[in-house]
């Protein structure tokens, strides 16, 4: 079997922690990445859920509201408001 090299950039601390995990699991990073790649090919998907940020700004409800607001602005239905700053220290 011909082999090739895959080069990946990552934060040094993340790499160090990943290497430590792999060593604890009895493998090296190359073996772990190969396991991951083979699982992707076999399952035809990332073999785990990738969860987004829990920030409510990114919720579907808020994103729908933002889309609606953009549509209104593009239709010329926007209203200009002055920014009112308040100081809560008083």
N, C-alpha and C positions, 0 to 999 in steps of 0.2 A: 504494500500500500504506500503510495507516494504521500508525503506529508508536506505541509506548508506552514508558514508562521502567521499568526494573527497578533497584531500589536494593538494594545488598548491603552488609552491614556486615562488615568484616574488619580485622585488625590492620594498623596503618599500615605497618610494615616489610614485611609480606607484600604489601601493595598496591604499595609502591615497587618491590619485587623483581619482581612480576608485570608492572608497567608497563615495567620495564627489559627483561624477557624479550620482551614484545610488541614493543617498539621494535626490538630486535635481529632479530626475525622479520619486521619490516616491516609491523606492524599496531598498532592500539591495543587497549586492554582491551575496548572495546565489540565490535570485530570478533571477538576471541578468544572472548568469551562467546557471541556469536551462532553461531560455528562449533560450540561445545560444545552449545548448545541444539538446533541443527539435527541434530547427530549423535545426540543423545538421542531426538529425535522419529523420525528415520529408522530407528535401530536398536532403538527401544523398550526401551532399557536405558542405563545409564551406560556410556559407550564405553571404559571402562578398569576394571581390577580395583581394588577398594578392599580393601586388605589390613589386617587387624586387628593388634592389638598382638601381638608375639611372646612376651609374658609367658606362662610355662607355667601360670599361674593360670587363664587363659582357654582352655586347651586343652580339647578335647572330653572327653578322659579325666578331667581334673580336674573339669570341670563335671558330668559324670555322677556322679562320686563325691560331689560336694557335694549334688546332687539326692537321691541315696540317703541321705545323712546327714540332710538335712532331713526326708525321709519318716520316718526312724527317730525323730527327735526329735518329730515331730508324732504319732507312734504311741505316745509315752511310753517309748520305749526308750533315751533318752539317759542318759548318765552324767555327773555333775558332778565335775569335777576341780579341785583347787586350782591356782592359777597358781604355778609355782615359777620364780623368777628367779635366774639365775646371773650371776656377774660373771667375765668371762674375763680381767680385768686382774690377777688374783691369781696 
